[in-house]
Amino acid sequence: MDIIKTNRLVFRQFTQADIDNLFLLLSDPIVMKYCSGTINMIGTQKWLDIAIESYEKYGYDYWAVYERDTDTFLGQIGILNQEIDGTQEDCLAFMIGQKYWNKGYVTEGAIACINYAFKYLKLEKLIATVEQENLQSICVLRKIGMKYIREANYGDEKVHVYSINKSACHV
């Protein structure tokens, strides 16, 4: 079922049928550079199970993102409920295959996610966490109107936290 549509993208809830596409994404060392490292097929299955369970619990998580015209799997974009510095937060997150980088897909998808979060999920704020070396993601976050607010602990990592409030959203 299509959840979000933009001019070029379709967001769908993940299903078990997405396992092979997701594995190709999560096993790419360049895509996973700023994440926990590459993930094997067993780890991909766990990742997918968590995404599906979280979607059932919260009504959102990562969505499988496809190119609208070709139905090509691009990656995942979504809103995750995560613990940041001991507090549960709604976090914008994105990850697409490297051959789709620098084409505006992440910016387009992130804007659609923010609009969906504020309009349909009735969230008041979204944050995003990013490693300070991940300049491409930082550029996207700034472009979509998110502002740097602080440094935080995410697991064993220090990350930068960006935020956008519904009242200040102009995307």
Secondary structure, 3 states (H helix, E strand, C coil): CEEEECCCEEEEECCHHHHHHHHHHHCCCCCCCCCCCCCCHHHHHHHHHHHHHHHHHHCCCEEEEEECCCCCEEEEEEEEEEEECCEEEEEEEEEECHHHCCCCHHHHHHHHHHHHHHHCCCCCEEEEEECCCCHHHHHHHHHCCCEEEEEEEECCEEEEEEEEEHHHCCC
